[in-house]
Amino acid sequence: VAAATLQDFTMYPNPTTGTVAINLPNQGFVGLAVTVSNNLGQVLESKEPLENTTVIKLDVSGYAAGIYFVTLKAGNDSTTKKLVVR
């Protein structure tokens, strides 16, 4: 069985109007950072969740409707997924 990677994270609901939950595949990501950026690359929010967490909640209810990018980074590994706010 292959080890879970950051690319295996899921995000729901997407699209959303309020809170989005990011589900991590496991708890083994050391130094995890989560950023939300807009289509211009500007970082709107940045979090460093606890190492033993598997669910990260982001409140995006104050964001304007549009497309945003959620990036997870741990060490040299990073992945980005699109988030739609309505």
Backbone as JSON Lines, residues from 0, in Angstrom:
{"i":0,"aa":"V","n":[0.86,-1.18,0.0],"ca":[0.0,0.0,0.0],"c":[0.89,1.23,0.0]}
{"i":1,"aa":"A","n":[0.64,2.13,-0.91],"ca":[1.44,3.35,-1.0],"c":[1.11,4.29,0.15]}
{"i":2,"aa":"A","n":[2.11,5.03,0.59],"ca":[1.89,6.0,1.67],"c":[1.05,7.16,1.15]}
{"i":3,"aa":"A","n":[0.21,7.69,2.03],"ca":[-0.62,8.84,1.66],"c":[0.27,10.06,1.48]}
{"i":4,"aa":"T","n":[-0.08,10.89,0.53],"ca":[0.66,12.12,0.29],"c":[-0.27,13.3,0.43]}
{"i":5,"aa":"L","n":[0.31,14.49,0.43],"ca":[-0.5,15.7,0.51],"c":[-1.52,15.77,-0.62]}
{"i":6,"aa":"Q","n":[-1.19,15.25,-1.79],"ca":[-2.09,15.31,-2.93],"c":[-3.4,14.57,-2.67]}
{"i":7,"aa":"D","n":[-3.42,13.72,-1.65],"ca":[-4.6,12.93,-1.34],"c":[-5.62,13.68,-0.48]}
{"i":8,"aa":"F","n":[-5.38,14.96,-0.17],"ca":[-6.33,15.67,0.67],"c":[-7.63,15.96,-0.08]}
{"i":9,"aa":"T","n":[-8.73,16.01,0.69],"ca":[-10.02,16.36,0.12],"c":[-10.54,17.62,0.79]}
{"i":10,"aa":"M","n":[-11.44,18.31,0.09],"ca":[-11.95,19.58,0.56],"c":[-13.44,19.64,0.25]}
{"i":11,"aa":"Y","n":[-14.26,19.91,1.26],"ca":[-15.7,19.98,1.03],"c":[-16.37,20.9,2.04]}
{"i":12,"aa":"P","n":[-17.53,21.47,1.77],"ca":[-18.14,21.45,0.44],"c":[-17.39,22.36,-0.52]}
{"i":13,"aa":"N","n":[-17.41,22.04,-1.76],"ca":[-16.74,22.84,-2.78],"c":[-17.55,22.73,-4.06]}
{"i":14,"aa":"P","n":[-18.28,23.79,-4.43],"ca":[-18.25,25.18,-3.93],"c":[-18.87,25.31,-2.53]}
{"i":15,"aa":"T","n":[-18.54,26.44,-1.89],"ca":[-19.02,26.72,-0.54],"c":[-19.43,28.18,-0.42]}
{"i":16,"aa":"T","n":[-20.19,28.47,0.63],"ca":[-20.54,29.85,0.95],"c":[-20.07,30.2,2.36]}
{"i":17,"aa":"G","n":[-19.57,29.23,3.11],"ca":[-19.2,29.47,4.5],"c":[-17.91,28.81,4.9]}
{"i":18,"aa":"T","n":[-18.04,27.67,5.58],"ca":[-16.87,26.97,6.09],"c":[-16.55,25.79,5.19]}
{"i":19,"aa":"V","n":[-15.27,25.62,4.91],"ca":[-14.82,24.47,4.13],"c":[-13.93,23.61,5.03]}
{"i":20,"aa":"A","n":[-14.09,22.3,4.91],"ca":[-13.28,21.36,5.69],"c":[-12.25,20.73,4.77]}
{"i":21,"aa":"I","n":[-11.01,20.73,5.23],"ca":[-9.92,20.08,4.51],"c":[-9.59,18.8,5.27]}
{"i":22,"aa":"N","n":[-9.75,17.67,4.61],"ca":[-9.46,16.37,5.23],"c":[-8.1,15.89,4.76]}
{"i":23,"aa":"L","n":[-7.2,15.66,5.72],"ca":[-5.87,15.15,5.4],"c":[-5.9,13.63,5.42]}
{"i":24,"aa":"P","n":[-5.09,12.99,4.59],"ca":[-5.1,11.52,4.53],"c":[-4.53,10.85,5.78]}
{"i":25,"aa":"N","n":[-3.7,11.56,6.54],"ca":[-3.17,11.01,7.79],"c":[-2.61,12.16,8.63]}
{"i":26,"aa":"Q","n":[-2.04,11.82,9.79],"ca":[-1.53,12.83,10.72],"c":[-0.03,13.03,10.62]}
{"i":27,"aa":"G","n":[0.62,12.42,9.66],"ca":[2.08,12.39,9.66],"c":[2.78,13.54,8.97]}
{"i":28,"aa":"F","n":[2.09,14.64,8.72],"ca":[2.73,15.75,8.01],"c":[3.33,16.73,9.01]}
{"i":29,"aa":"V","n":[4.64,16.76,9.09],"ca":[5.35,17.64,10.02],"c":[5.55,19.0,9.36]}
{"i":30,"aa":"G","n":[5.29,20.07,10.12],"ca":[5.5,21.42,9.6],"c":[4.49,21.8,8.54]}
{"i":31,"aa":"L","n":[3.28,21.29,8.65],"ca":[2.25,21.56,7.65],"c":[1.82,23.02,7.68]}
{"i":32,"aa":"A","n":[1.71,23.62,6.5],"ca":[1.2,24.99,6.37],"c":[0.1,24.98,5.33]}
{"i":33,"aa":"V","n":[-0.98,25.71,5.62],"ca":[-2.11,25.82,4.71],"c":[-2.26,27.29,4.34]}
{"i":34,"aa":"T","n":[-2.31,27.59,3.05],"ca":[-2.53,28.96,2.62],"c":[-3.69,29.01,1.63]}
{"i":35,"aa":"V","n":[-4.42,30.13,1.69],"ca":[-5.49,30.4,0.73],"c":[-5.07,31.65,-0.03]}
{"i":36,"aa":"S","n":[-5.05,31.56,-1.35],"ca":[-4.67,32.71,-2.17],"c":[-5.72,32.95,-3.24]}
{"i":37,"aa":"N","n":[-5.73,34.18,-3.75],"ca":[-6.67,34.52,-4.81],"c":[-6.03,34.28,-6.17]}
{"i":38,"aa":"N","n":[-6.75,34.61,-7.23],"ca":[-6.23,34.33,-8.57],"c":[-5.07,35.25,-8.96]}
{"i":39,"aa":"L","n":[-4.75,36.24,-8.12],"ca":[-3.57,37.08,-8.36],"c":[-2.36,36.58,-7.58]}
{"i":40,"aa":"G","n":[-2.55,35.51,-6.83],"ca":[-1.45,34.95,-6.05],"c":[-1.28,35.59,-4.69]}
{"i":41,"aa":"Q","n":[-2.19,36.49,-4.31],"ca":[-2.1,37.14,-3.01],"c":[-2.6,36.19,-1.93]}
{"i":42,"aa":"V","n":[-1.81,36.02,-0.87],"ca":[-2.2,35.13,0.23],"c":[-3.21,35.85,1.11]}
{"i":43,"aa":"L","n":[-4.39,35.25,1.26],"ca":[-5.45,35.82,2.06],"c":[-5.49,35.25,3.47]}
{"i":44,"aa":"E","n":[-5.01,34.03,3.61],"ca":[-5.03,33.37,4.91],"c":[-3.93,32.33,4.95]}
{"i":45,"aa":"S","n":[-3.34,32.18,6.14],"ca":[-2.28,31.2,6.31],"c":[-2.45,30.56,7.68]}
{"i":46,"aa":"K","n":[-2.35,29.25,7.74],"ca":[-2.5,28.51,9.0],"c":[-1.41,27.47,9.11]}
{"i":47,"aa":"E","n":[-1.03,27.19,10.35],"ca":[-0.13,26.07,10.64],"c":[-0.83,25.21,11.68]}
{"i":48,"aa":"P","n":[-1.63,24.24,11.22],"ca":[-2.39,23.41,12.15],"c":[-1.5,22.5,12.99]}
{"i":49,"aa":"L","n":[-2.06,22.0,14.07],"ca":[-1.33,21.07,14.93],"c":[-0.98,19.81,14.15]}
{"i":50,"aa":"E","n":[0.14,19.19,14.53],"ca":[0.64,18.02,13.79],"c":[-0.3,16.83,13.83]}
{"i":51,"aa":"N","n":[-1.1,16.7,14.89],"ca":[-1.96,15.51,15.01],"c":[-3.35,15.71,14.44]}
{"i":52,"aa":"T","n":[-3.55,16.76,13.67],"ca":[-4.88,17.04,13.12],"c":[-5.08,16.36,11.77]}
{"i":53,"aa":"T","n":[-6.31,15.96,11.5],"ca":[-6.63,15.41,10.19],"c":[-7.71,16.22,9.48]}
{"i":54,"aa":"V","n":[-8.35,17.16,10.21],"ca":[-9.36,18.03,9.6],"c":[-9.03,19.47,9.94]}
{"i":55,"aa":"I","n":[-8.97,20.31,8.91],"ca":[-8.72,21.74,9.07],"c":[-9.95,22.46,8.55]}
{"i":56,"aa":"K","n":[-10.5,23.37,9.35],"ca":[-11.68,24.12,8.91],"c":[-11.27,25.55,8.6]}
{"i":57,"aa":"L","n":[-11.73,26.03,7.46],"ca":[-11.47,27.4,7.04],"c":[-12.8,28.12,6.87]}
{"i":58,"aa":"D","n":[-12.94,29.29,7.51],"ca":[-14.15,30.1,7.34],"c":[-13.91,31.07,6.19]}
{"i":59,"aa":"V","n":[-14.59,30.85,5.09],"ca":[-14.43,31.71,3.91],"c":[-15.68,32.55,3.66]}
{"i":60,"aa":"S","n":[-16.55,32.66,4.68],"ca":[-17.81,33.39,4.51],"c":[-17.57,34.87,4.21]}
{"i":61,"aa":"G","n":[-16.42,35.41,4.61],"ca":[-16.11,36.8,4.34],"c":[-15.45,37.04,2.99]}
{"i":62,"aa":"Y","n":[-15.2,35.99,2.25],"ca":[-14.55,36.11,0.94],"c":[-15.58,36.49,-0.11]}
{"i":63,"aa":"A","n":[-15.16,37.28,-1.08],"ca":[-16.01,37.59,-2.23],"c":[-16.18,36.32,-3.06]}
{"i":64,"aa":"A","n":[-17.31,36.23,-3.76],"ca":[-17.53,35.07,-4.63],"c":[-16.42,35.02,-5.67]}
{"i":65,"aa":"G","n":[-15.91,33.83,-5.92],"ca":[-14.84,33.68,-6.9],"c":[-14.07,32.4,-6.7]}
{"i":66,"aa":"I","n":[-12.95,32.3,-7.39],"ca":[-12.1,31.12,-7.34],"c":[-10.86,31.43,-6.51]}
{"i":67,"aa":"Y","n":[-10.55,30.54,-5.58],"ca":[-9.39,30.68,-4.71],"c":[-8.58,29.39,-4.81]}
{"i":68,"aa":"F","n":[-7.36,29.45,-4.29],"ca":[-6.47,28.3,-4.35],"c":[-5.99,27.97,-2.94]}
{"i":69,"aa":"V","n":[-6.2,26.72,-2.54],"ca":[-5.78,26.24,-1.23],"c":[-4.53,25.4,-1.44]}
{"i":70,"aa":"T","n":[-3.44,25.82,-0.79],"ca":[-2.16,25.13,-0.92],"c":[-1.77,24.51,0.42]}
{"i":71,"aa":"L","n":[-1.42,23.25,0.39],"ca":[-0.88,22.56,1.55],"c":[0.59,22.3,1.28]}
{"i":72,"aa":"K","n":[1.43,22.61,2.27],"ca":[2.87,22.43,2.11],"c":[3.42,21.82,3.38]}
{"i":73,"aa":"A","n":[4.24,20.79,3.21],"ca":[4.94,20.15,4.32],"c":[6.31,19.75,3.81]}
{"i":74,"aa":"G","n":[7.34,20.37,4.35],"ca":[8.69,20.09,3.88],"c":[8.83,20.48,2.41]}
{"i":75,"aa":"N","n":[9.31,19.55,1.58],"ca":[9.48,19.83,0.15],"c":[8.25,19.44,-0.66]}
{"i":76,"aa":"D","n":[7.22,18.96,0.0],"ca":[6.01,18.5,-0.68],"c":[4.93,19.58,-0.61]}
{"i":77,"aa":"S","n":[4.31,19.88,-1.73],"ca":[3.19,20.82,-1.71],"c":[2.2,20.46,-2.8]}
{"i":78,"aa":"T","n":[0.97,20.86,-2.57],"ca":[-0.09,20.63,-3.56],"c":[-1.13,21.72,-3.43]}
{"i":79,"aa":"T","n":[-1.77,22.05,-4.53],"ca":[-2.76,23.13,-4.57],"c":[-4.03,22.61,-5.21]}
{"i":80,"aa":"K","n":[-5.16,22.99,-4.62],"ca":[-6.47,22.66,-5.2],"c":[-7.32,23.92,-5.27]}
{"i":81,"aa":"K","n":[-8.22,23.92,-6.23],"ca":[-9.09,25.06,-6.45],"c":[-10.3,25.01,-5.51]}
{"i":82,"aa":"L","n":[-10.66,26.17,-4.94],"ca":[-11.83,26.31,-4.09],"c":[-12.73,27.38,-4.69]}
{"i":83,"aa":"V","n":[-14.0,27.05,-4.86],"ca":[-14.97,28.01,-5.4],"c":[-15.83,28.53,-4.26]}
{"i":84,"aa":"V","n":[-15.86,29.86,-4.1],"ca":[-16.7,30.5,-3.09],"c":[-17.86,31.16,-3.82]}
{"i":85,"aa":"R","n":[-19.07,30.87,-3.35],"ca":[-20.27,31.45,-3.98],"c":[-20.86,32.51,-3.11]}
